[in-house]
Amino acid sequence: LDLSEAAVECCRSRGLRKLVQGDARQLPFSEASFDVVVALDILEHLPEDEISIAEIARVLRPKGRLIVNVPAFQRLFSSHDVSFDHIRRYEPKELPRKLRHAGFSLDHWTYWSFFIFPAVFVLRTLTWTEPRNDTVRNDFDLWLPPGTETVMRFFAGLELFLIHLGIRLPFGVSYFCVSNKLEA
């Protein structure tokens, strides 16, 4: 599902067929249609995220699973977020509160991109200015010294290892959670 018809067409051009153009505030599916809904880096784009979370609850079957990833910490909001049309980054208790309000349990959660958080925090704090249309940039445009990608992969692998051990990372650039819809 994507709001953008252009995005749906792009996916079709790559051979994907089970696509729907629609709005997350009014999902074009019947109640209790799905066992799982995956919303990776979606909610931060939606002005009325609570409406969309309620819609996800509507289309999930009882005990259905919701997998969510969102950017964390509004303090990190920068031109990177603006370039991707983000409206917000989520504060620590914000997403869990909204999920519980919509009838979800919070079964597993963790921050991630923990090890790069200090660098991101410093970079975004030092470089933040109100973006102009001709100067909006994102972090992917930054020049990084050779070897940086190898180091980042190492730390990403270490984070995954820690998460698989059941360790919740105390902060990070993003927030990930798995929730189940509670039975009515």
Long-range contacts (C-beta under 8 A, 24 or more apart in sequence): 1-27, 1-28, 24-52, 24-55, 24-56, 25-51, 25-52, 25-55, 26-55, 27-55, 27-56, 27-58, 27-59, 29-59, 30-59, 31-58, 31-59, 32-59, 32-60, 32-61, 32-62, 32-64, 33-59, 33-60, 33-61, 34-59, 34-60, 34-61, 34-64, 35-60, 35-61, 35-64, 35-65, 36-60, 36-64, 36-65, 36-66, 36-67, 37-64, 37-65, 37-66, 37-67, 38-67, 39-66, 39-67, 39-68, 39-69, 40-67, 40-68, 40-69, 41-69, 41-70, 41-71, 43-68, 43-70, 43-90, 43-95, 44-70, 44-71, 44-81, 44-86, 44-87, 44-88, 44-89, 44-90, 45-84, 45-85, 45-86, 45-87, 46-87, 47-87, 49-88, 49-98, 50-98, 50-101, 50-102, 53-98, 53-99, 53-101, 53-102, 53-104, 54-102, 56-102, 57-102, 57-103, 57-104, 57-181, 60-181, 61-181, 62-181, 62-182, 62-183, 62-184, 63-180, 63-181, 63-183, 64-180, 64-181, 65-178, 65-179, 65-180, 65-181, 66-99, 66-104, 66-178, 66-179, 66-180, 66-181, 67-177, 67-178, 67-179, 68-95, 68-99, 68-176, 68-177, 68-178, 68-179, 69-174, 69-175, 69-176, 70-95, 70-174, 70-175, 71-173, 71-174, 71-175, 72-111, 72-171, 72-172, 72-173, 72-174, 72-175, 73-171, 73-173, 75-121, 75-125, 76-120, 76-121, 76-124, 76-173, 77-124, 78-124, 78-127, 78-128, 79-127, 79-128, 79-129, 79-131, 79-135, 79-136, 79-137, 79-138, 80-124, 80-137, 80-138, 80-139, 82-131, 82-136, 83-131, 83-136, 83-137, 83-138, 84-138, 90-175, 95-175, 95-177, 96-177, 99-177, 99-179, 103-181, 103-182, 103-184, 104-179, 104-180, 104-181, 104-182, 105-179, 105-180, 105-182, 106-177, 106-179, 107-177, 107-178, 107-179, 107-180, 108-177, 108-178, 109-168, 109-175, 109-176, 109-177, 109-178, 110-163, 110-167, 110-168, 110-169, 110-172, 110-175, 110-176, 110-177, 111-168, 111-169, 111-170, 111-171, 111-172, 111-173, 111-174, 111-175, 111-176, 112-159, 112-163, 112-169, 112-172, 112-173, 112-174, 112-175, 112-176, 113-156, 113-159, 113-172, 113-173, 113-174, 114-159, 114-169, 114-170, 114-171, 114-172, 115-155, 115-158, 115-159, 116-152, 116-155, 116-173, 117-171, 117-172, 117-173, 120-173
